[in-house]
């Protein structure tokens, strides 16, 4: 085997190793998303729009926090973070009736997410969230 061929193979192997390490590092960074903090959502549903604030506390995959909006009021929330997927729920008081509210999102970056909302099957829509 020629010296140039050996050098080419060595360069290829080094490039492949760097790419593999970069991919693993990127996967670890994505898996370590931490949503802890205050967020502002822009919500659009078939029942109207709103800009609730949400305070998250994340512990591993477990998500807890507090939801506050003029439309759905104040409520504690629970949920999960698995990779880039976020799901959380709380119970809103709609005119004296308990209504489950479900958010499902994809983390778009360290400080942003977007997804869907379902308000007790009565209204559905989309939202974007930005960390404050």
Secondary structure, DSSP 4 states (H G I P E B T S, - for coil): --HHHHHHHHHHHHHHHHHHHHHHHHHHHHHT----EEEEEEEEETTEEE--EEEEEEETTEEEEEEEETTTEEEEEEEEEETTEEEEEEEEEETTEEEEEEEEEEEEETTEEEEEEEETTTEEEEEEEEE-
